[in-house]
Amino acid sequence: MHVPRYELWQEMLAVPQLVRLTFPQQNGTERYPTLLIKAHSLLLKYIVQGVPLRLFFFRTSEDHCAYALHIADDPTNGVIIWSLLTDTDELSALRDVASHGGCSIYLFNETCANCAWTSANISINSTILELADGLLFRGRNPVQYMDEISEILDRIHVGAAHEAVQVEVVVTESWRQLRTDFILNGIRSAKLNLLADNEGSHQEQLSHAMLGDLSPRGAYVNTQLHEPSGRKEYTDVLLTHEFGTILLESKSLSIFEHRVQLPDRNKLRKNIEKSSIKALNQLRVAARKLRENVPVFDQQGEVIELERTQPPHAIILVPELELMADDMVWFPRIEEFMRATGGFLHILDTIQLFRMMQAARMISEASNETSPMMAFDYYLLQRAEAVIARGAINIDMILSIQK
């Protein structure tokens, strides 16, 4: 397991995805170059399934060195994660890779939990080292280079970035799993294992890990209805507090079962559209049962005392918002859901759910009168307003509290 130093940990918490070279100590004194990758679990699944990985190195207009990791999760339009070279630790790691060729790769998920690792070879040549010997970026925010680097990344996508030097990242060993256990409120736990879990239950457990400490009572997973025909699932994840109830349906995508050919993004979009409509219908029924005072039970068969007078928040959780259908398809569905149930419908992916949890904690810590659950409820409303104002479901909200 890799434990990032404080500065890297803070960077991981602040950004949805990250690639970063580092030069940590291993076995006490020995140092070994390491490539850290933080991304959503869907992308990590593609990585451990062996899609091609390439690193690109290039200079900015002000002579800083940038590097980008291309992950070929789609045949025509893979994902690119980039960073600016920021400190001598990264430079030392790069020089060590140039000398010995080997490095470790550690994967981190949405919660910044280290979930898998392996070894790889990267052939760093003298041209790359010359690019890296430029100015180290010392600023706090590289957003000033966003437009410039985006143009270079666009050219990388089409193979026209002649200023960038590329090198293959060749994985040399099987990926090794790392299990994470979250001990949560309500005497509950969430257990995550990227390589071994059922993919549907993994995303449910991931959302439980994110939300399970917002309420002193914790979050309830796989809640049930006891009906004459038998027990039926109510919601995947449920939270309740004095000012309302939150219903969450998680819809994941199957990647590990595709052993011959991994699905491209068009296939993923079709699958997530179908499953999201199913989640919408499930949440509509759940909101109606809530309003009708139908008893809801936890996994142990105990009745859950729910707040039923306030409009509920319903969340469809998907692996990645970019896979959702056109916004104009979903806005009428959201409006119809709100009319039918009196509640609010939100569509989030795992990264945005983590953002919402972070924001709730920040709001609560800044106020003596606001609990994390109250803050989470409030911030969901703020996001709903932002979605309407922007006319887009796929938005990234970042909270900044002025002191």
C-alpha positions as CSV (number, residue, x, y, z in Angstrom):
1,M,0.0,0.0,0.0
2,H,1.2,3.5,-0.8
3,V,0.7,6.3,1.7
4,P,1.1,9.7,-0.1
5,R,3.0,12.5,1.6
6,Y,0.8,15.3,3.0
7,E,1.1,17.6,0.0
8,L,0.1,14.9,-2.5
9,W,-2.7,13.7,-0.3
10,Q,-4.1,17.3,-0.2
11,E,-3.8,17.5,-4.0
12,M,-5.7,14.1,-4.4
13,L,-8.5,15.4,-2.2
14,A,-8.8,18.6,-4.2
15,V,-9.0,17.2,-7.8
16,P,-11.2,14.6,-9.4
17,Q,-8.4,12.9,-11.2
18,L,-4.6,13.0,-11.0
19,V,-1.4,11.6,-12.3
20,R,1.8,12.3,-10.4
21,L,5.3,11.0,-10.3
22,T,6.8,10.6,-6.8
23,F,10.0,9.1,-5.3
24,P,8.9,7.6,-1.9
25,Q,10.9,5.5,0.5
26,Q,10.3,1.7,0.4
27,N,11.5,-0.8,3.0
28,G,12.7,1.9,5.3
29,T,15.5,3.6,3.3
30,E,15.4,2.5,-0.3
31,R,13.7,4.9,-2.7
32,Y,11.7,3.6,-5.8
33,P,10.0,5.8,-8.4
34,T,6.2,5.6,-8.4
35,L,3.4,6.7,-10.7
36,L,0.2,7.6,-8.8
37,I,-3.1,7.6,-10.7
38,K,-6.3,8.9,-9.1
39,A,-9.5,8.5,-11.1
40,H,-13.1,7.2,-10.9
41,S,-13.5,3.4,-10.5
42,L,-14.8,2.9,-14.0
43,L,-11.6,4.2,-15.5
44,L,-9.5,2.2,-13.0
45,K,-11.3,-1.0,-14.2
46,Y,-10.1,-0.3,-17.7
47,I,-6.5,0.2,-16.5
48,V,-6.4,-3.1,-14.6
49,Q,-7.9,-4.8,-17.7
50,G,-4.8,-3.9,-19.5
51,V,-5.7,-1.0,-21.9
52,P,-2.7,0.7,-23.4
53,L,-1.1,3.5,-21.3
54,R,1.2,6.2,-22.7
55,L,3.0,9.1,-21.2
56,F,3.5,12.4,-23.1
57,F,6.0,15.1,-22.1
58,F,6.0,18.7,-23.4
59,R,6.8,22.3,-22.4
60,T,4.5,25.1,-21.8
61,S,5.0,28.6,-23.2
62,E,6.7,29.7,-20.0
63,D,9.1,26.7,-20.1
64,H,7.5,24.5,-17.5
65,C,7.4,20.8,-18.1
66,A,4.1,19.0,-18.3
67,Y,3.3,15.4,-18.6
68,A,0.1,13.6,-19.5
69,L,-1.1,10.0,-19.2
70,H,-3.2,8.7,-22.0
71,I,-5.5,5.9,-21.0
72,A,-7.0,4.1,-24.0
73,D,-10.4,3.2,-22.5
74,D,-12.0,4.0,-25.9
75,P,-10.6,3.1,-29.3
76,T,-11.1,6.6,-30.7
77,N,-11.1,9.0,-27.7
78,G,-9.2,7.8,-24.7
79,V,-8.9,9.7,-21.4
80,I,-5.9,12.0,-20.7
81,I,-4.8,13.1,-17.2
82,W,-2.1,15.7,-16.9
83,S,0.2,17.4,-14.4
84,L,2.9,20.0,-14.3
85,L,6.3,19.0,-13.0
86,T,6.3,20.7,-9.6
87,D,9.3,19.6,-7.4
88,T,12.7,18.0,-7.3
89,D,11.1,14.8,-5.9
90,E,9.3,14.2,-9.3
91,L,12.5,15.1,-11.2
92,S,14.5,12.6,-9.1
93,A,11.9,9.9,-9.8
94,L,12.0,10.7,-13.6
95,R,15.8,10.4,-13.6
96,D,15.7,7.1,-11.7
97,V,13.3,5.7,-14.2
98,A,15.6,6.9,-17.0
99,S,18.5,5.0,-15.4
100,H,16.7,1.8,-14.4
101,G,13.5,1.7,-16.4
102,G,11.3,0.3,-13.6
103,C,8.6,1.9,-11.5
104,S,5.6,1.1,-9.4
105,I,2.0,2.2,-10.3
106,Y,-0.6,2.8,-7.5
107,L,-4.2,3.4,-8.3
108,F,-6.5,5.5,-6.1
109,N,-10.3,5.7,-6.4
110,E,-12.8,8.5,-5.8
111,T,-12.3,8.4,-2.0
112,C,-8.5,8.6,-2.4
113,A,-8.3,5.0,-1.2
114,N,-5.4,3.0,-2.7
115,C,-7.1,0.0,-4.4
116,A,-4.5,-1.7,-6.6
117,W,-0.8,-1.6,-7.6
118,T,1.7,-3.2,-10.0
119,S,5.1,-2.7,-11.6
120,A,5.9,-1.3,-15.0
121,N,8.7,-0.3,-17.3
122,I,8.9,3.2,-18.8
123,S,11.8,4.0,-21.2
124,I,12.7,7.6,-20.4
125,N,15.2,9.0,-22.9
126,S,17.5,12.0,-22.9
127,T,15.0,14.1,-24.8
128,I,12.4,13.7,-22.1
129,L,15.0,14.6,-19.4
130,E,15.9,17.7,-21.3
131,L,12.2,18.7,-21.3
132,A,12.0,18.0,-17.6
133,D,15.0,20.2,-16.9
134,G,12.9,23.3,-17.5
135,L,11.4,25.5,-14.8
136,L,9.6,23.6,-12.0
137,F,6.0,24.9,-11.5
138,R,5.8,26.6,-8.1
139,G,2.3,28.0,-8.3
140,R,-0.7,26.8,-6.3
141,N,-3.0,26.5,-9.3
142,P,-2.0,25.4,-12.9
143,V,-5.3,26.7,-14.3
144,Q,-3.5,29.5,-16.0
145,Y,-2.1,26.9,-18.5
146,M,-5.5,25.2,-19.0
147,D,-6.3,26.6,-22.4
148,E,-2.7,26.1,-23.7
149,I,-2.4,22.5,-22.4
150,S,-6.0,21.6,-23.6
151,E,-4.9,22.5,-27.2
152,I,-1.9,20.3,-26.9
153,L,-4.0,17.4,-25.5
154,D,-6.5,17.8,-28.3
155,R,-3.5,17.3,-30.8
156,I,-2.4,14.3,-28.8
157,H,-5.8,12.8,-29.3
158,V,-5.4,13.0,-33.1
159,G,-1.7,12.2,-33.2
160,A,-0.6,15.7,-34.2
161,A,1.2,16.9,-31.0
162,H,4.7,17.0,-32.6
163,E,6.1,19.0,-29.7
164,A,5.2,16.2,-27.2
165,V,7.5,13.2,-26.7
166,Q,5.6,10.0,-25.9
167,V,6.6,6.7,-24.2
168,E,4.7,3.5,-23.5
169,V,4.0,2.4,-20.0
170,V,4.4,-1.3,-20.0
171,V,2.9,-3.2,-17.1
172,T,5.2,-6.1,-16.2
173,E,3.2,-7.9,-13.4
174,S,-0.4,-8.7,-12.7
175,W,-2.3,-6.1,-10.8
176,R,-2.4,-6.8,-7.0
177,Q,-5.6,-6.0,-5.1
178,L,-5.7,-3.8,-2.0
179,R,-8.9,-4.1,0.1
180,T,-10.1,-1.0,2.0
181,D,-12.4,-1.2,5.1
182,F,-14.3,2.0,6.1
183,I,-15.6,1.9,9.7
184,L,-18.7,4.1,9.7
185,N,-21.4,5.6,11.9
186,G,-24.2,3.4,13.0
187,I,-21.8,0.5,13.8
188,R,-21.5,-0.2,10.1
189,S,-18.7,-0.7,7.6
190,A,-18.0,-0.5,3.9
191,K,-15.6,-2.9,2.3
192,L,-14.0,-2.1,-1.1
193,N,-12.0,-4.4,-3.4
194,L,-11.8,-3.1,-6.9
195,L,-10.6,-6.4,-8.4
196,A,-12.8,-8.9,-6.5
197,D,-16.1,-7.2,-5.7
198,N,-19.3,-7.6,-7.7
199,E,-19.3,-4.4,-9.8
200,G,-22.8,-3.4,-8.8
201,S,-22.2,-3.9,-5.0
202,H,-18.8,-2.2,-5.3
203,Q,-20.4,1.1,-6.4
204,E,-23.1,0.8,-3.6
205,Q,-20.3,0.2,-1.0
206,L,-18.4,3.1,-2.5
207,S,-21.4,5.5,-2.0
208,H,-21.9,4.1,1.5
209,A,-18.2,4.8,2.3
210,M,-18.7,8.4,1.1
211,L,-21.9,9.1,2.9
212,G,-21.9,6.8,5.9
213,D,-20.5,9.4,8.4
214,L,-22.6,12.4,7.5
215,S,-25.3,11.3,9.9
216,P,-24.8,10.0,13.5
217,R,-27.2,7.2,12.6
218,G,-25.1,6.3,9.5
219,A,-26.3,5.4,6.1
220,Y,-28.5,2.3,5.4
221,V,-27.6,0.0,2.6
222,N,-30.0,-2.3,0.7
223,T,-33.1,-1.3,2.6
224,Q,-36.2,-3.4,2.3
225,L,-40.0,-3.5,2.1
226,H,-41.8,-6.4,3.8
227,E,-44.8,-7.0,1.5
228,P,-47.3,-9.9,1.3
229,S,-45.5,-11.3,-1.7
230,G,-42.2,-11.2,0.2
231,R,-39.3,-8.9,0.9
232,K,-38.4,-6.4,-1.9
233,E,-35.5,-3.9,-2.1
234,Y,-36.5,-0.3,-1.3
235,T,-33.3,1.6,-2.1
236,D,-29.6,0.9,-2.5
237,V,-28.6,3.6,0.0
238,L,-30.7,5.7,2.4
239,L,-30.0,8.5,4.8
240,T,-32.5,10.3,7.0
241,H,-32.4,13.2,9.4
242,E,-34.8,15.7,11.0
243,F,-35.1,17.8,7.9
244,G,-35.5,15.2,5.2
245,T,-34.7,11.8,3.7
246,I,-32.2,11.0,0.9
247,L,-32.9,8.0,-1.4
248,L,-30.0,6.8,-3.7
249,E,-30.1,4.2,-6.5
250,S,-26.7,3.1,-7.8
251,K,-26.4,2.0,-11.4
252,S,-22.9,0.6,-12.4
253,L,-21.5,-0.7,-15.6
254,S,-20.0,-4.2,-16.1
255,I,-16.4,-4.1,-17.3
256,F,-14.7,-7.2,-15.9
257,E,-17.1,-9.6,-17.6
258,H,-15.9,-8.4,-21.1
259,R,-12.8,-10.6,-21.5
260,V,-12.5,-10.5,-25.3
261,Q,-13.3,-6.9,-26.2
262,L,-13.9,-4.1,-23.7
263,P,-17.0,-1.9,-24.4
264,D,-16.4,1.4,-26.0
265,R,-18.0,4.6,-24.8
266,N,-21.0,4.4,-27.1
267,K,-21.8,1.0,-25.7
268,L,-21.4,2.4,-22.1
269,R,-23.7,5.3,-23.0
270,K,-26.5,2.9,-24.1
271,N,-26.1,0.8,-21.0
272,I,-26.1,3.7,-18.6
273,E,-29.2,5.2,-20.3
274,K,-31.1,2.0,-19.9
275,S,-30.2,1.5,-16.3
276,S,-30.7,5.2,-15.3
277,I,-34.3,5.0,-16.6
278,K,-34.8,1.9,-14.4
279,A,-33.3,3.9,-11.4
280,L,-35.7,6.7,-12.1
281,N,-38.7,4.4,-11.9
282,Q,-37.4,2.8,-8.7
283,L,-36.9,6.2,-7.1
284,R,-40.4,7.3,-8.1
285,V,-41.9,4.2,-6.4
286,A,-39.6,4.8,-3.3
287,A,-40.7,8.4,-3.0
288,R,-44.4,7.3,-3.2
289,K,-43.9,4.6,-0.5
290,L,-42.2,7.3,1.7
291,R,-45.2,9.6,1.3
292,E,-47.6,6.8,2.0
293,N,-45.9,5.9,5.3
294,V,-45.0,2.4,4.2
295,P,-42.6,0.8,6.8
296,V,-39.0,0.5,5.6
297,F,-36.6,-2.0,7.1
298,D,-32.8,-2.3,7.4
299,Q,-30.8,-5.4,6.6
300,Q,-31.4,-6.8,10.1
301,G,-35.2,-6.5,9.7
302,E,-35.5,-3.5,12.0
303,V,-37.9,-0.6,11.1
304,I,-36.1,2.6,10.1
305,E,-37.6,5.8,11.5
306,L,-37.8,8.0,8.5
307,E,-38.5,11.7,8.1
308,R,-41.5,11.8,5.8
309,T,-42.9,15.3,5.8
310,Q,-40.2,17.2,3.9
311,P,-39.6,16.8,0.1
312,P,-37.1,13.9,-0.3
313,H,-33.9,14.1,-2.3
314,A,-33.6,11.2,-4.8
315,I,-30.2,10.5,-6.4
316,I,-29.3,8.4,-9.4
317,L,-25.7,7.5,-9.0
318,V,-23.8,6.6,-12.2
319,P,-20.1,5.8,-12.8
320,E,-19.5,8.9,-15.0
321,L,-21.7,11.8,-15.9
322,E,-20.1,12.2,-19.3
323,L,-21.8,9.0,-20.3
324,M,-25.3,10.4,-19.7
325,A,-27.7,11.1,-22.6
326,D,-28.3,14.6,-23.9
327,D,-29.5,17.0,-21.2
328,M,-32.6,17.8,-23.1
329,V,-33.7,14.2,-22.8
330,W,-33.3,14.2,-19.0
331,F,-34.6,17.6,-18.0
332,P,-38.3,16.7,-18.8
333,R,-37.8,13.5,-16.8
334,I,-36.5,15.4,-13.9
335,E,-39.4,17.9,-14.1
336,E,-42.0,15.1,-14.3
337,F,-40.4,13.3,-11.3
338,M,-40.6,16.5,-9.2
339,R,-44.3,17.0,-10.1
340,A,-45.2,13.4,-9.3
341,T,-43.3,13.1,-6.0
342,G,-42.8,16.6,-4.7
343,G,-39.1,15.7,-4.2
344,F,-35.9,16.6,-5.9
345,L,-34.1,14.4,-8.4
346,H,-30.3,14.6,-8.8
347,I,-28.0,12.7,-11.2
348,L,-24.5,12.4,-9.8
349,D,-21.4,10.3,-10.6
350,T,-19.1,8.9,-7.9
351,I,-16.7,11.8,-8.2
352,Q,-19.4,14.4,-7.8
353,L,-20.9,12.5,-4.9
354,F,-17.5,12.7,-3.2
355,R,-17.4,16.5,-4.0
356,M,-20.8,16.9,-2.4
357,M,-19.7,15.0,0.8
358,Q,-16.5,17.2,1.0
359,A,-18.6,20.4,0.6
360,A,-21.0,19.3,3.3
361,R,-18.2,18.7,5.8
362,M,-16.6,22.1,4.9
363,I,-20.0,23.9,5.4
364,S,-20.6,22.1,8.7
365,E,-17.1,22.8,10.0
366,A,-17.5,26.5,9.2
367,S,-20.8,26.7,11.2
368,N,-21.6,25.9,14.8
369,E,-25.3,25.3,14.0
370,T,-25.1,23.2,10.8
371,S,-24.7,19.4,10.9
372,P,-23.1,17.6,8.0
373,M,-26.5,16.2,7.0
374,M,-28.1,19.6,7.0
375,A,-25.1,20.9,4.9
376,F,-25.4,17.9,2.5
377,D,-29.2,18.6,2.1
378,Y,-28.5,22.3,1.5
379,Y,-25.7,21.7,-1.0
380,L,-27.9,19.2,-3.0
381,L,-30.3,22.1,-3.4
382,Q,-27.5,24.4,-4.5
383,R,-26.4,21.9,-7.1
384,A,-30.0,21.5,-8.4
385,E,-30.2,25.3,-8.9
386,A,-26.8,25.3,-10.7
387,V,-27.9,22.4,-13.0
388,I,-31.0,24.4,-14.0
389,A,-29.1,27.7,-14.4
390,R,-26.4,26.0,-16.6
391,G,-28.9,23.8,-18.5
392,A,-26.5,20.8,-18.0
393,I,-26.4,17.8,-15.8
394,N,-22.7,17.3,-16.1
395,I,-21.3,20.1,-14.0
396,D,-18.4,20.2,-11.5
397,M,-19.2,22.2,-8.4
398,I,-16.3,23.4,-6.2
399,L,-17.0,25.0,-2.9
400,S,-15.0,28.0,-1.7
401,I,-15.6,29.3,1.8
402,Q,-14.5,32.9,2.3
403,K,-13.0,33.6,5.7
